[in-house]
């Protein structure tokens, strides 16, 4: 069954278009190296909760929104191979230079997941 990397991060509203540009270029690189799907979603209905929520998870600040994204792979092994190639791709290095990311990476979180149900 498929394997998924999931990401949640805060992005200033003023940087949404810059983020879209970087995410589009990054997604093309992931797809070229074998990812099956690359999806980036911008928060539309993400209210703070009483105990936890998307906004609370990234310590959302005034003027920011939450990005929720995922990448789909054939398997964990294939994901590890794809990510190794992506991280060695010089186009990624250009996008990851200090000061070029349009969000606070310290408040981003991510993880790898085995698909449990896929209808």
N, CA, C and O atoms as CSV, one atom per row, in Angstrom:
chain,resi,resn,atom,element,x,y,z
A,1,UNK,N,N,0.840,-1.180,0.000
A,1,UNK,CA,C,0.000,0.000,0.000
A,1,UNK,C,C,0.887,1.246,0.000
A,1,UNK,O,O,2.056,1.165,0.377
A,2,UNK,N,N,0.369,2.359,-0.403
A,2,UNK,CA,C,1.118,3.605,-0.557
A,2,UNK,C,C,1.666,4.113,0.779
A,2,UNK,O,O,1.260,3.665,1.851
A,3,UNK,N,N,2.593,5.053,0.679
A,3,UNK,CA,C,3.214,5.712,1.825
A,3,UNK,C,C,3.086,7.212,1.611
A,3,UNK,O,O,3.211,7.691,0.484
A,4,UNK,N,N,2.835,7.963,2.689
A,4,UNK,CA,C,2.578,9.398,2.581
A,4,UNK,C,C,3.452,10.180,3.556
A,4,UNK,O,O,3.560,9.821,4.729
A,5,UNK,N,N,4.069,11.244,3.068
A,5,UNK,CA,C,4.708,12.234,3.933
A,5,UNK,C,C,3.720,13.373,4.086
A,5,UNK,O,O,3.181,13.859,3.092
A,6,UNK,N,N,3.472,13.808,5.320
A,6,UNK,CA,C,2.563,14.910,5.577
A,6,UNK,C,C,3.289,16.070,6.228
A,6,UNK,O,O,4.231,15.863,6.993
A,7,UNK,N,N,2.857,17.297,5.931
A,7,UNK,CA,C,3.503,18.513,6.419
A,7,UNK,C,C,2.459,19.533,6.845
A,7,UNK,O,O,1.408,19.648,6.214
A,8,UNK,N,N,2.741,20.271,7.908
A,8,UNK,CA,C,1.909,21.390,8.336
A,8,UNK,C,C,2.855,22.530,8.680
A,8,UNK,O,O,3.829,22.331,9.406
A,9,UNK,N,N,2.573,23.738,8.157
A,9,UNK,CA,C,3.461,24.871,8.400
A,9,UNK,C,C,2.708,26.188,8.310
A,9,UNK,O,O,1.681,26.281,7.638
A,10,UNK,N,N,3.229,27.214,8.996
A,10,UNK,CA,C,2.616,28.538,8.920
A,10,UNK,C,C,3.263,29.348,7.795
A,10,UNK,O,O,4.477,29.293,7.600
A,11,UNK,N,N,2.446,30.096,7.063
A,11,UNK,CA,C,2.969,30.959,6.006
A,11,UNK,C,C,2.299,32.329,6.137
A,11,UNK,O,O,1.074,32.413,6.225
A,12,UNK,N,N,3.097,33.403,6.149
A,12,UNK,CA,C,2.489,34.733,6.159
A,12,UNK,C,C,1.613,34.917,4.911
A,12,UNK,O,O,1.988,34.510,3.811
A,13,UNK,N,N,0.456,35.530,5.101
A,13,UNK,CA,C,-0.440,35.771,3.971
A,13,UNK,C,C,0.261,36.543,2.860
A,13,UNK,O,O,-0.026,36.334,1.681
A,14,UNK,N,N,1.172,37.426,3.229
A,14,UNK,CA,C,1.897,38.219,2.230
A,14,UNK,C,C,2.876,37.371,1.417
A,14,UNK,O,O,3.386,37.833,0.396
A,15,UNK,N,N,3.146,36.132,1.854
A,15,UNK,CA,C,4.092,35.259,1.150
A,15,UNK,C,C,3.433,34.081,0.430
A,15,UNK,O,O,4.127,33.180,-0.042
A,16,UNK,N,N,2.113,34.079,0.341
A,16,UNK,CA,C,1.423,32.936,-0.267
A,16,UNK,C,C,1.874,32.710,-1.710
A,16,UNK,O,O,2.133,31.569,-2.094
A,17,UNK,N,N,1.974,33.755,-2.507
A,17,UNK,CA,C,2.374,33.570,-3.910
A,17,UNK,C,C,3.825,33.103,-4.010
A,17,UNK,O,O,4.144,32.273,-4.861
A,18,UNK,N,N,4.695,33.615,-3.165
A,18,UNK,CA,C,6.095,33.155,-3.149
A,18,UNK,C,C,6.136,31.687,-2.729
A,18,UNK,O,O,6.892,30.898,-3.296
A,19,UNK,N,N,5.324,31.321,-1.736
A,19,UNK,CA,C,5.259,29.929,-1.312
A,19,UNK,C,C,4.740,29.050,-2.445
A,19,UNK,O,O,5.283,27.975,-2.699
A,20,UNK,N,N,3.695,29.505,-3.124
A,20,UNK,CA,C,3.135,28.734,-4.246
A,20,UNK,C,C,4.213,28.472,-5.299
A,20,UNK,O,O,4.310,27.364,-5.827
A,21,UNK,N,N,5.016,29.482,-5.603
A,21,UNK,CA,C,6.079,29.337,-6.597
A,21,UNK,C,C,7.100,28.285,-6.163
A,21,UNK,O,O,7.454,27.398,-6.939
A,22,UNK,N,N,7.565,28.390,-4.931
A,22,UNK,CA,C,8.560,27.424,-4.431
A,22,UNK,C,C,7.955,26.026,-4.357
A,22,UNK,O,O,8.602,25.051,-4.741
A,23,UNK,N,N,6.721,25.918,-3.869
A,23,UNK,CA,C,6.071,24.613,-3.753
A,23,UNK,C,C,5.850,23.979,-5.126
A,23,UNK,O,O,5.997,22.766,-5.281
A,24,UNK,N,N,5.504,24.779,-6.100
A,24,UNK,CA,C,5.300,24.259,-7.455
A,24,UNK,C,C,6.612,23.719,-8.018
A,24,UNK,O,O,6.652,22.624,-8.579
A,25,UNK,N,N,7.680,24.495,-7.862
A,25,UNK,CA,C,8.980,24.029,-8.356
A,25,UNK,C,C,9.448,22.788,-7.597
A,25,UNK,O,O,9.961,21.848,-8.205
A,26,UNK,N,N,9.274,22.777,-6.277
A,26,UNK,CA,C,9.670,21.614,-5.476
A,26,UNK,C,C,8.846,20.394,-5.870
A,26,UNK,O,O,9.381,19.294,-6.008
A,27,UNK,N,N,7.548,20.593,-6.049
A,27,UNK,CA,C,6.682,19.481,-6.433
A,27,UNK,C,C,7.071,18.860,-7.760
A,27,UNK,O,O,7.006,17.642,-7.928
A,28,UNK,N,N,7.475,19.697,-8.699
A,28,UNK,CA,C,7.930,19.174,-9.991
A,28,UNK,C,C,9.177,18.313,-9.813
A,28,UNK,O,O,9.335,17.288,-10.476
A,29,UNK,N,N,10.056,18.737,-8.918
A,29,UNK,CA,C,11.274,17.961,-8.660
A,29,UNK,C,C,10.915,16.630,-8.003
A,29,UNK,O,O,11.430,15.586,-8.403
A,30,UNK,N,N,10.034,16.656,-6.996
A,30,UNK,CA,C,9.615,15.413,-6.347
A,30,UNK,C,C,8.985,14.464,-7.358
A,30,UNK,O,O,9.278,13.269,-7.357
A,31,UNK,N,N,8.121,14.994,-8.220
A,31,UNK,CA,C,7.458,14.149,-9.216
A,31,UNK,C,C,8.477,13.571,-10.201
A,31,UNK,O,O,8.390,12.395,-10.555
A,32,UNK,N,N,9.443,14.386,-10.647
A,32,UNK,CA,C,10.479,13.897,-11.567
A,32,UNK,C,C,11.254,12.738,-10.966
A,32,UNK,O,O,11.685,11.833,-11.681
A,33,UNK,N,N,11.430,12.766,-9.654
A,33,UNK,CA,C,12.216,11.726,-8.983
A,33,UNK,C,C,11.364,10.549,-8.514
A,33,UNK,O,O,11.884,9.625,-7.887
A,34,UNK,N,N,10.050,10.569,-8.810
A,34,UNK,CA,C,9.243,9.385,-8.566
A,34,UNK,C,C,8.056,9.511,-7.635
A,34,UNK,O,O,7.303,8.547,-7.498
A,35,UNK,N,N,7.844,10.657,-6.982
A,35,UNK,CA,C,6.654,10.795,-6.142
A,35,UNK,C,C,5.408,10.646,-7.007
A,35,UNK,O,O,5.372,11.128,-8.139
A,36,UNK,N,N,4.392,9.981,-6.477
A,36,UNK,CA,C,3.165,9.744,-7.236
A,36,UNK,C,C,2.248,10.963,-7.236
A,36,UNK,O,O,1.535,11.209,-8.209
A,37,UNK,N,N,2.268,11.720,-6.147
A,37,UNK,CA,C,1.393,12.880,-6.019
A,37,UNK,C,C,2.035,13.877,-5.062
A,37,UNK,O,O,2.699,13.489,-4.100
A,38,UNK,N,N,1.832,15.160,-5.334
A,38,UNK,CA,C,2.371,16.243,-4.506
A,38,UNK,C,C,1.268,17.278,-4.369
A,38,UNK,O,O,0.855,17.873,-5.365
A,39,UNK,N,N,0.776,17.509,-3.133
A,39,UNK,CA,C,-0.380,18.384,-2.918
A,39,UNK,C,C,-0.054,19.419,-1.845
A,39,UNK,O,O,0.501,19.086,-0.798
A,40,UNK,N,N,-0.402,20.672,-2.114
A,40,UNK,CA,C,-0.251,21.780,-1.157
A,40,UNK,C,C,-1.612,22.441,-0.999
A,40,UNK,O,O,-2.245,22.804,-1.990
A,41,UNK,N,N,-2.070,22.601,0.247
A,41,UNK,CA,C,-3.374,23.199,0.518
A,41,UNK,C,C,-3.206,24.370,1.485
A,41,UNK,O,O,-2.436,24.295,2.442
A,42,UNK,N,N,-3.940,25.454,1.219
A,42,UNK,CA,C,-3.892,26.630,2.090
A,42,UNK,C,C,-5.132,26.637,2.977
A,42,UNK,O,O,-6.238,26.350,2.520
A,43,UNK,N,N,-4.932,26.970,4.252
A,43,UNK,CA,C,-6.017,26.964,5.220
A,43,UNK,C,C,-7.184,27.846,4.801
A,43,UNK,O,O,-6.995,28.974,4.347
A,44,UNK,N,N,-8.381,27.322,4.959
A,44,UNK,CA,C,-9.599,28.058,4.637
A,44,UNK,C,C,-10.556,28.044,5.827
A,44,UNK,O,O,-11.226,29.040,6.099
A,45,UNK,N,N,-10.618,26.923,6.530
A,45,UNK,CA,C,-11.509,26.771,7.677
A,45,UNK,C,C,-10.731,26.059,8.780
A,45,UNK,O,O,-10.992,24.894,9.078
A,46,UNK,N,N,-9.785,26.755,9.377
A,46,UNK,CA,C,-8.892,26.171,10.393
A,46,UNK,C,C,-8.934,27.026,11.664
A,46,UNK,O,O,-8.036,27.823,11.933
A,47,UNK,N,N,-9.985,26.836,12.417
A,47,UNK,CA,C,-10.190,27.612,13.634
A,47,UNK,C,C,-9.355,27.046,14.788
A,47,UNK,O,O,-9.073,25.848,14.827
A,48,UNK,N,N,-8.964,27.916,15.724
A,48,UNK,CA,C,-8.273,27.420,16.925
A,48,UNK,C,C,-9.206,26.526,17.733
A,48,UNK,O,O,-10.411,26.773,17.793
A,49,UNK,N,N,-8.658,25.502,18.344
A,49,UNK,CA,C,-9.455,24.601,19.166
A,49,UNK,C,C,-9.317,24.931,20.636
A,49,UNK,O,O,-8.597,25.857,21.011
A,50,UNK,N,N,-10.008,24.171,21.464
A,50,UNK,CA,C,-9.900,24.355,22.904
A,50,UNK,C,C,-8.612,23.742,23.443
A,50,UNK,O,O,-7.993,24.284,24.358
A,51,UNK,N,N,-8.213,22.609,22.869
A,51,UNK,CA,C,-7.016,21.915,23.340
A,51,UNK,C,C,-5.914,21.945,22.287
A,51,UNK,O,O,-4.760,22.248,22.590
A,52,UNK,N,N,-6.286,21.626,21.038
A,52,UNK,CA,C,-5.296,21.621,19.963
A,52,UNK,C,C,-5.991,21.892,18.635
A,52,UNK,O,O,-7.208,21.746,18.521
A,53,UNK,N,N,-5.217,22.283,17.642
A,53,UNK,CA,C,-5.750,22.583,16.317
A,53,UNK,C,C,-4.578,22.834,15.385
A,53,UNK,O,O,-3.430,22.903,15.822
A,54,UNK,N,N,-4.873,22.969,14.098
A,54,UNK,CA,C,-3.822,23.335,13.150
A,54,UNK,C,C,-3.182,24.670,13.526
A,54,UNK,O,O,-1.954,24.747,13.574
A,55,UNK,N,N,-3.958,25.728,13.796
A,55,UNK,CA,C,-3.314,26.994,14.169
A,55,UNK,C,C,-2.432,26.873,15.415
A,55,UNK,O,O,-1.332,27.425,15.456
A,56,UNK,N,N,-2.911,26.160,16.416
A,56,UNK,CA,C,-2.124,26.010,17.634
A,56,UNK,C,C,-0.876,25.168,17.396
A,56,UNK,O,O,0.161,25.414,18.012
A,57,UNK,N,N,-0.962,24.196,16.526
A,57,UNK,CA,C,0.171,23.296,16.299
A,57,UNK,C,C,1.388,24.009,15.721
A,57,UNK,O,O,2.522,23.586,15.944
A,58,UNK,N,N,1.155,25.095,14.975
A,58,UNK,CA,C,2.266,25.843,14.372
A,58,UNK,C,C,2.449,27.214,15.022
A,58,UNK,O,O,3.199,28.056,14.528
A,59,UNK,N,N,1.741,27.424,16.152
A,59,UNK,CA,C,1.802,28.713,16.851
A,59,UNK,C,C,1.507,29.860,15.876
A,59,UNK,O,O,2.259,30.829,15.770
A,60,UNK,N,N,0.383,29.707,15.173
A,60,UNK,CA,C,-0.012,30.662,14.143
A,60,UNK,C,C,-0.045,32.084,14.690
A,60,UNK,O,O,-0.603,32.335,15.758
A,61,UNK,N,N,0.549,32.998,13.957
A,61,UNK,CA,C,0.600,34.403,14.348
A,61,UNK,C,C,-0.339,35.229,13.476
A,61,UNK,O,O,-0.772,34.783,12.413
A,62,UNK,N,N,-0.643,36.423,13.933
A,62,UNK,CA,C,-1.486,37.354,13.174
A,62,UNK,C,C,-0.902,37.527,11.767
A,62,UNK,O,O,0.308,37.698,11.617
A,63,UNK,N,N,-1.744,37.485,10.752
A,63,UNK,CA,C,-1.289,37.675,9.382
A,63,UNK,C,C,-0.731,36.424,8.727
A,63,UNK,O,O,-0.144,36.504,7.648
A,64,UNK,N,N,-0.904,35.258,9.367
A,64,UNK,CA,C,-0.427,33.989,8.797
A,64,UNK,C,C,-1.605,33.058,8.544
A,64,UNK,O,O,-2.698,33.249,9.076
A,65,UNK,N,N,-1.357,32.051,7.724
A,65,UNK,CA,C,-2.313,30.975,7.512
A,65,UNK,C,C,-1.561,29.654,7.592
A,65,UNK,O,O,-0.330,29.626,7.598
A,66,UNK,N,N,-2.308,28.569,7.654
A,66,UNK,CA,C,-1.722,27.236,7.753
A,66,UNK,C,C,-1.704,26.583,6.373
A,66,UNK,O,O,-2.676,26.654,5.622
A,67,UNK,N,N,-0.590,25.954,6.063
A,67,UNK,CA,C,-0.460,25.130,4.860
A,67,UNK,C,C,-0.442,23.670,5.309
A,67,UNK,O,O,0.271,23.306,6.244
A,68,UNK,N,N,-1.226,22.849,4.636
A,68,UNK,CA,C,-1.292,21.408,4.894
A,68,UNK,C,C,-0.938,20.736,3.577
A,68,UNK,O,O,-1.578,20.991,2.557
A,69,UNK,N,N,0.072,19.883,3.592
A,69,UNK,CA,C,0.494,19.275,2.333
A,69,UNK,C,C,0.887,17.819,2.531
A,69,UNK,O,O,1.158,17.364,3.642
A,70,UNK,N,N,0.909,17.105,1.408
A,70,UNK,CA,C,1.327,15.714,1.469
A,70,UNK,C,C,1.912,15.284,0.135
A,70,UNK,O,O,1.614,15.836,-0.924
A,71,UNK,N,N,2.765,14.263,0.243
A,71,UNK,CA,C,3.393,13.661,-0.932
A,71,UNK,C,C,3.124,12.162,-0.848
A,71,UNK,O,O,3.303,11.556,0.209
A,72,UNK,N,N,2.700,11.568,-1.947
A,72,UNK,CA,C,2.367,10.144,-1.978
A,72,UNK,C,C,3.452,9.384,-2.739
A,72,UNK,O,O,3.938,9.825,-3.781
A,73,UNK,N,N,3.813,8.232,-2.183
A,73,UNK,CA,C,4.833,7.353,-2.766
A,73,UNK,C,C,4.280,5.928,-2.864
A,73,UNK,O,O,3.238,5.612,-2.290
A,74,UNK,N,N,4.992,5.087,-3.591
A,74,UNK,CA,C,4.597,3.676,-3.710
A,74,UNK,C,C,4.769,2.937,-2.388
A,74,UNK,O,O,3.954,2.083,-2.035
A,75,UNK,N,N,5.840,3.271,-1.655
A,75,UNK,CA,C,6.187,2.556,-0.427
A,75,UNK,C,C,7.157,3.403,0.388
A,75,UNK,O,O,7.644,4.427,-0.091
A,76,UNK,N,N,7.437,2.981,1.607
A,76,UNK,CA,C,8.429,3.679,2.437
A,76,UNK,C,C,9.797,3.620,1.772
A,76,UNK,O,O,10.516,4.619,1.747
A,77,UNK,N,N,10.161,2.473,1.241
A,77,UNK,CA,C,11.466,2.327,0.580
A,77,UNK,C,C,11.571,3.287,-0.602
A,77,UNK,O,O,12.587,3.960,-0.774
A,78,UNK,N,N,10.520,3.346,-1.414
A,78,UNK,CA,C,10.542,4.239,-2.574
A,78,UNK,C,C,10.591,5.692,-2.120
A,78,UNK,O,O,11.259,6.514,-2.748
A,79,UNK,N,N,9.886,6.018,-1.028
A,79,UNK,CA,C,9.938,7.381,-0.482
A,79,UNK,C,C,11.348,7.754,-0.068
A,79,UNK,O,O,11.812,8.858,-0.351
A,80,UNK,N,N,12.041,6.825,0.612
A,80,UNK,CA,C,13.411,7.104,1.043
A,80,UNK,C,C,14.328,7.330,-0.158
A,80,UNK,O,O,15.198,8.200,-0.125
A,81,UNK,N,N,14.133,6.548,-1.210
A,81,UNK,CA,C,14.936,6.702,-2.424
A,81,UNK,C,C,14.647,8.035,-3.117
A,81,UNK,O,O,15.567,8.734,-3.541
A,82,UNK,N,N,13.368,8.376,-3.228
A,82,UNK,CA,C,12.977,9.637,-3.864
A,82,UNK,C,C,13.532,10.817,-3.069
A,82,UNK,O,O,14.124,11.729,-3.647
A,83,UNK,N,N,13.346,10.807,-1.748
A,83,UNK,CA,C,13.825,11.914,-0.931
A,83,UNK,C,C,15.337,12.073,-0.998
A,83,UNK,O,O,15.846,13.193,-0.970
A,84,UNK,N,N,16.050,10.966,-1.084
A,84,UNK,CA,C,17.512,11.039,-1.226
A,84,UNK,C,C,17.881,11.756,-2.525
A,84,UNK,O,O,18.767,12.611,-2.537
A,85,UNK,N,N,17.203,11.406,-3.612
A,85,UNK,CA,C,17.466,12.059,-4.897
A,85,UNK,C,C,17.080,13.535,-4.864
A,85,UNK,O,O,17.807,14.385,-5.379
A,86,UNK,N,N,15.928,13.838,-4.253
A,86,UNK,CA,C,15.461,15.223,-4.182
A,86,UNK,C,C,16.459,16.075,-3.401
A,86,UNK,O,O,16.799,17.178,-3.829
A,87,UNK,N,N,16.927,15.574,-2.265
A,87,UNK,CA,C,17.845,16.357,-1.437
A,87,UNK,C,C,19.196,16.576,-2.116
A,87,UNK,O,O,19.914,17.516,-1.774
A,88,UNK,N,N,19.544,15.726,-3.064
A,88,UNK,CA,C,20.802,15.881,-3.805
A,88,UNK,C,C,20.626,16.694,-5.083
A,88,UNK,O,O,21.610,17.022,-5.746
A,89,UNK,N,N,19.392,17.022,-5.434
A,89,UNK,CA,C,19.114,17.760,-6.658
A,89,UNK,C,C,19.536,19.222,-6.466
A,89,UNK,O,O,19.065,19.875,-5.535
A,90,UNK,N,N,20.412,19.745,-7.327
A,90,UNK,CA,C,20.893,21.121,-7.157
A,90,UNK,C,C,19.795,22.177,-7.221
A,90,UNK,O,O,19.960,23.271,-6.680
A,91,UNK,N,N,18.685,21.867,-7.872
A,91,UNK,CA,C,17.576,22.825,-7.911
A,91,UNK,C,C,16.968,23.027,-6.525
A,91,UNK,O,O,16.492,24.117,-6.209
A,92,UNK,N,N,16.983,21.990,-5.705
A,92,UNK,CA,C,16.470,22.108,-4.333
A,92,UNK,C,C,17.417,22.961,-3.492
A,92,UNK,O,O,16.975,23.776,-2.682
A,93,UNK,N,N,18.696,22.772,-3.686
A,93,UNK,CA,C,19.670,23.559,-2.924
A,93,UNK,C,C,19.477,25.044,-3.174
A,93,UNK,O,O,19.598,25.852,-2.254
A,94,UNK,N,N,19.180,25.403,-4.402
A,94,UNK,CA,C,18.943,26.813,-4.736
A,94,UNK,C,C,17.742,27.370,-3.976
A,94,UNK,O,O,17.757,28.526,-3.555
A,95,UNK,N,N,16.698,26.549,-3.799
A,95,UNK,CA,C,15.483,27.009,-3.127
A,95,UNK,C,C,15.638,27.060,-1.612
A,95,UNK,O,O,14.875,27.750,-0.935
A,96,UNK,N,N,16.615,26.337,-1.074
A,96,UNK,CA,C,16.749,26.218,0.374
A,96,UNK,C,C,17.870,27.085,0.953
A,96,UNK,O,O,18.316,26.855,2.077
A,97,UNK,N,N,18.316,28.057,0.203
A,97,UNK,CA,C,19.335,28.974,0.708
A,97,UNK,C,C,18.772,29.752,1.890
A,97,UNK,O,O,17.583,30.073,1.906
A,98,UNK,N,N,19.615,30.063,2.890
A,98,UNK,CA,C,19.138,30.849,4.034
A,98,UNK,C,C,18.478,32.148,3.575
A,98,UNK,O,O,18.985,32.857,2.707
A,99,UNK,N,N,17.330,32.432,4.189
A,99,UNK,CA,C,16.612,33.658,3.888
A,99,UNK,C,C,15.690,33.584,2.686
A,99,UNK,O,O,15.010,34.563,2.377
A,100,UNK,N,N,15.648,32.427,1.987
A,100,UNK,CA,C,14.803,32.326,0.794
A,100,UNK,C,C,13.445,31.689,1.066
A,100,UNK,O,O,12.521,31.841,0.268
A,101,UNK,N,N,13.314,30.982,2.180
A,101,UNK,CA,C,12.052,30.303,2.484
A,101,UNK,C,C,11.014,31.329,2.953
A,101,UNK,O,O,11.314,32.153,3.816
A,102,UNK,N,N,9.807,31.290,2.399
A,102,UNK,CA,C,8.782,32.276,2.743
A,102,UNK,C,C,7.957,31.896,3.982
A,102,UNK,O,O,6.801,32.301,4.102
A,103,UNK,N,N,8.546,31.124,4.897
A,103,UNK,CA,C,7.856,30.713,6.116
A,103,UNK,C,C,8.883,30.405,7.194
A,103,UNK,O,O,10.077,30.299,6.916
A,104,UNK,N,N,8.409,30.264,8.421
A,104,UNK,CA,C,9.270,29.943,9.566
A,104,UNK,C,C,9.362,28.428,9.699
A,104,UNK,O,O,8.457,27.788,10.236
A,105,UNK,N,N,10.450,27.863,9.213
A,105,UNK,CA,C,10.634,26.420,9.231
A,105,UNK,C,C,10.711,25.822,10.627
A,105,UNK,O,O,10.513,24.618,10.792
A,106,UNK,N,N,10.993,26.634,11.624
A,106,UNK,CA,C,11.061,26.126,12.993
A,106,UNK,C,C,9.689,25.740,13.531
A,106,UNK,O,O,9.587,24.975,14.490
A,107,UNK,N,N,8.628,26.271,12.914
A,107,UNK,CA,C,7.270,25.945,13.362
A,107,UNK,C,C,6.590,24.943,12.437
A,107,UNK,O,O,5.398,24.672,12.584
A,108,UNK,N,N,7.329,24.399,11.497
A,108,UNK,CA,C,6.807,23.381,10.580
A,108,UNK,C,C,6.949,22.007,11.247
A,108,UNK,O,O,7.900,21.766,11.992
A,109,UNK,N,N,5.994,21.111,10.971
A,109,UNK,CA,C,6.187,19.730,11.417
A,109,UNK,C,C,5.756,18.784,10.309
A,109,UNK,O,O,4.973,19.147,9.432
A,110,UNK,N,N,6.282,17.564,10.363
A,110,UNK,CA,C,6.062,16.602,9.286
A,110,UNK,C,C,6.250,15.193,9.818
A,110,UNK,O,O,6.740,14.992,10.930
A,111,UNK,N,N,5.857,14.234,9.018
A,111,UNK,CA,C,6.043,12.839,9.371
A,111,UNK,C,C,5.670,11.945,8.214
A,111,UNK,O,O,4.995,12.363,7.274
A,112,UNK,N,N,6.122,10.699,8.296
A,112,UNK,CA,C,5.813,9.691,7.294
A,112,UNK,C,C,4.747,8.737,7.821
A,112,UNK,O,O,4.761,8.361,8.993
A,113,UNK,N,N,3.819,8.347,6.938
A,113,UNK,CA,C,2.670,7.553,7.353
A,113,UNK,C,C,2.406,6.408,6.381
A,113,UNK,O,O,2.454,6.590,5.165
A,114,UNK,N,N,2.126,5.223,6.933
A,114,UNK,CA,C,1.648,4.115,6.140
A,114,UNK,C,C,0.149,4.312,5.944
A,114,UNK,O,O,-0.568,4.638,6.890
A,115,UNK,N,N,-0.316,4.116,4.724
A,115,UNK,CA,C,-1.747,4.258,4.440
A,115,UNK,C,C,-2.501,3.121,5.140
A,115,UNK,O,O,-2.158,1.947,5.002
A,116,UNK,N,N,-3.527,3.499,5.886
A,116,UNK,CA,C,-4.332,2.531,6.622
A,116,UNK,C,C,-5.617,2.192,5.863
A,116,UNK,O,O,-6.016,1.029,5.792
A,117,UNK,N,N,-6.265,3.226,5.295
A,117,UNK,CA,C,-7.490,3.042,4.512
A,117,UNK,C,C,-7.370,3.930,3.283
A,117,UNK,O,O,-6.988,5.095,3.399
A,118,UNK,N,N,-7.686,3.408,2.132
A,118,UNK,CA,C,-7.657,4.180,0.896
A,118,UNK,C,C,-8.868,3.756,0.059
A,118,UNK,O,O,-8.831,2.739,-0.634
A,119,UNK,N,N,-9.926,4.541,0.135
A,119,UNK,CA,C,-11.169,4.186,-0.559
A,119,UNK,C,C,-11.197,4.867,-1.905
A,119,UNK,O,O,-12.157,4.706,-2.659
